[in-house]
Amino acid sequence: MRRSRLTAYVTSLLLATTAALTGATAAQADQQAAATGYVALGDSYSSGLGAGSYIGSSGDCKRSTKAYPYLWAAANSPSSFDFTACSGARTSDVLANQLGPLGAGTGLVTISIGGNDAGFSDVMTTCVLQSESSCVARINTARAYVDSTLPGRLDSVYSAISTRAPAARVVVLGYPRFYKLSGSCLAGLSETERAAINGAADHLDSAIAKRAADHGFTFGDVRPTFTGHEICSGSSWLHSVNWLNIGESYHPTASGQSGGYLPVLNAND
């Protein structure tokens, strides 16, 4: 008699546990099914600086209708689309100003961030205006920052995204190499400087990819799609120095957004 009661008790407990787990799984599935909004975060490579066709209300953030987030949203019609990426943004700016739209209904988040933290603008200014040795030294300083400080700052951003949008798939987009080496080029930099800049881009991408993977995010590597379309390639998808609009220098053109970034997002969304 005791064995019968024990068996009944264990059976009831198992059934209750199974029902609870099944309910939790169903609730999670319902949450994910309802999460169909898209939020585009990040810096100028995500806002579309350099692509033209800027949205007037975006002001200095320079959000473009030719940027990959806008193109993806137009093609896929998410339930909502919030475009908060901003030119010049660093990790601290993302945390302070861009995360508001994230929530339970967010199904996709994209972000490119880290280049400004590492001193992208200052590196390129130094390399264009100063000596080769100064250029290489500034690049080495940036690489040291990527090793020592940037990972923690990326962690803060990625953790905040996960907390605010737990059902979202997060695609972290990287940065292209700037130069085609061993080619004819009027960009004004030496081959040593170009190679060092490309190496710094690889170093930055490797650091970002590792932090993204550790948070369970997808890293979207744009270097393959930009291959053959670097500065000095003859078919560049990146602006070189633009003295008439200096801010657009070393940023993707509209073709770089549609041909370099969008296909990587499409392959990983």
N, C-alpha and C positions, 0 to 999 in steps of 0.2 A: 504493500500500500504506500509506504514511504517512497519507494522507487518511482511509483506511478506519479505521485505528486511532484517529485523532483523533476521528472521528465516533462511534466506539463509546465512547470515553472520555467525550465530552461527553454522549452519550445516557445512559450509566450515572450520570454526575454529576447530571443532571437528574432521573432517576428516583429517585435516593437523596434528593435535596432534596425532591422532591414527597412521597415517603413520609414523610420527617421532618416536613414541614409538616402533612400529613394526620394523622399520629399526634398531633402537638401539638394540632391543632384538635379531634380526637376526645377527647383527654384533657381539654381545657378544657371541652368540651361535657359530658363525664361529670361533671366537677367541679361545673359549674353545675347539672346535673340532680340531683346529690346534695345540693345546698345548698338545703334546704327549711325550715330552722329560722328562727325569728323572735326577734329581740332588740329590746326596747323600752327605749331610753335617754332621758335628759333630766331636765327639772325638773318642777315641780308641774303644769304644763299637760299633761304626759304621764302623770304618776303618778295624776292624777285628784283632786287636792285640790279640794274644793268640790262634788264629786259624791256624797259619802257612800258608804256600803257599803264601808268600808275593810277591807283584809285585815289581820287582827290581827298577823300575823308581820311586817308591813312597818313597824311602829312609827311613828316620826316621819316616815318617807318618805311616809306616807299614800297608799299604792297602793290604788286603788279597782277593784272589779269592774265599775264603770260607766264606767271610763276607756276611751278609744278603743282602746288596745292590747289590753286584756282582751276587749273586745267583738269586735275583729277576730279575735283568736285563737280565740274561741269559735265564730265563724261559719266560719272557714277551716281549722281543725284542722291547723296546721303540725306538722311532725315533732317540733319542740321549741319551747317558748315560755319565754323568760327575760325577766322584767319587773324591770328594775333602775332605772327612773326614780325620782327621789326629790325630794320637795318641798324647795325651797330650794337645789337644786343649781346650781352654777356650772360653767363649763367645766373648772376644775381638779378639781372633784368627779367629773365624768364620767371624766376621765383617771385619777383615783386609785382610784375605787371601782366603776365601772359596766361596764368593758369586758371583764371576765373571761369571760363566756359567748361572746364573739365567736370565730369560728373558720371553718375551711374549710366546715363544714356550715351556716353562716349564709346564708340566701337573702334575708332581708329585715331591714333595720334601720330603725327610726324614731327620730327625736329632735326635741325642742324644747329649745333652750338659747340663752342669751344675755341673757334678760331680767333675771336676777338679777345677772349681771356688770355690766349697765348701771345697776343701782341701782333696779330696779322698786319694791321695797318702800319704799325711802326716798323716792322720788319721790311715791308715793301718800300716804305719811304726811305729807310736807311740804304737799302740796296740800290735804289734808283739814283739817289742824290750823293751818296758817299762812296768811299773806296771799296774795293773788293774785300779787303781784310776786315773793314768795319761791317760789311754785309754779312760775312761768314760768322763774325763774332756775335752779331745780333741774333742770327739764326740759332747759334749754339745756346744763347741765353733763353730763347724761346723753347728749344728742345728740353732744356733743364727744367723749365716751368711745367712743361707737359709731363715730365717724369715725376716731379715732386708735389705739385699743387693741383693740377687740373683734375686728376682722378677723383679727389675728394669733392670737388665742386660739381663734377658730373654726377657723382653719387647722390648729392643733395637734390639735384634736378630730377633725376630718374626716380628716386624714392618718392618725391612729391607727386610725380605723375602717377605712379602706381597707387598711391594712397587715394588720390582724388578720382581716378578713373580705373577702378579695379577690373573692369571687364574689357578694357581696351587692348587692342593689339597696337604695339608701339614700334614704329619703324624709325630708326635713327639713321639719317643720311650723312654720309661723309663728305669729303672735299676732294676735288680733282687735283691732279698734278698740273702745274701751270704751263710747263714748257716741253716742247719736243726738242730733244737734244740732238746734236750733230746735224743740224739743218741750217739753212740760210735764214737769218733773222735780223731784223732791224730794230729789235727791242732795246738795244743799248747795253744789256748786261753780258758779262763774260760767261763762257761755258761753265766755269767753276761756280759762279753765282747761281746760274740756272739749275745746275745739278744739286746744289745745296738747298735751294728752295724746293725742288721736287722731293728731295730726301726728307725735308721737314714736313711736307704734306703727308708723306708715307708714315712718318713717325707719329703725327697727330692722328691719322686715321687708325693706326694700330692701337693707340691708347683708347680712342673712342670706341672702337669695336670691342675691345676687352671689357670695358665698363658696361657697354650695352648688353653683351652676352651674360655677364654676371648678374644682371637684373632681369634676365629672361626676355630681353628685347631683341628685335631683328636689326642687324646692321646692313644698311644699303650702300654698297660700295660703288661709287660712280666713276672710279678710275677707268674701268674697262670701257664704259660707254663714251668717255671723253678721249680715249686713245685715238690718235689720228686727228683730233680736233683741239689740240693744245695750241697755245701761242707759239708761233714759228712753224706751224704745220702747213700753212697755206690755206687752211679751212678751219680757222679757229672759232670755237664756241665760247671763248673767253676774251673780254676786253683786255688789251694791253694798257699802257698809260694813256688815259684820255685827258689831255690838258684842258679841254673845254668843259668837261664834267668829271672832275678828278675822283669823285665818289664812286663812279661806275668802274674805275680801273680795277682789273683783276677780278671781275665778277662775270658770271655767265650771261651771255646774250640770250635773247628769246629762244634761239636754236639750242643753246645749252640747257635751258630749262625744259624744253619739249623733247629734245633728243638725248640729253645727258641725264637729267634727273627723273623725268616722268617715267621712262621705261623701267628704271630701277624700282620706283615705287610700285608700278603695276606688277612687277615680278614678285613683290614681297608683301602686298597688301592682303 
